[in-house]
Amino acid sequence: MRKKNPFSKTVSEDNPYAIYHDPYLDITHKVLKTYQHRDNEYKNLDARWFVASKSPMTFGSYDMGDAYAKPIIERCHLVSASDDWKKAYGN
């Protein structure tokens, strides 16, 4: 049976599912939507999330678009997240 993706609904930038930060590149990603269930993301190297990202190149504002999930998970620190997100992705 196919599992339902609990993060498939797009949420606002003010209330993201999770916030990740890369301290080396000074990039912050707010996760607004995922396209696959977490179990399927493990199998898909091209899994992506819809995010709002801020970096020195965005001059203090957030740009919205898709980003690959794997580099965010591997390189960034989880700053905050909903309880459901912590349960699915860990702390």
Sequence and secondary structure as in RCSB ss.txt:
>XXXX:A:sequence
MRKKNPFSKTVSEDNPYAIYHDPYLDITHKVLKTYQHRDNEYKNLDARWFVASKSPMTFGSYDMGDAYAKPIIER
CHLVSASDDWKKAYGN
>XXXX:A:secstr
     TT S   TTS SEEEEETTTTEEEEEEEESS HHHHTT TT EEEEEEE GGGTTS EEEEEEHHHHHHH
SEEEEE HHHHHHH  
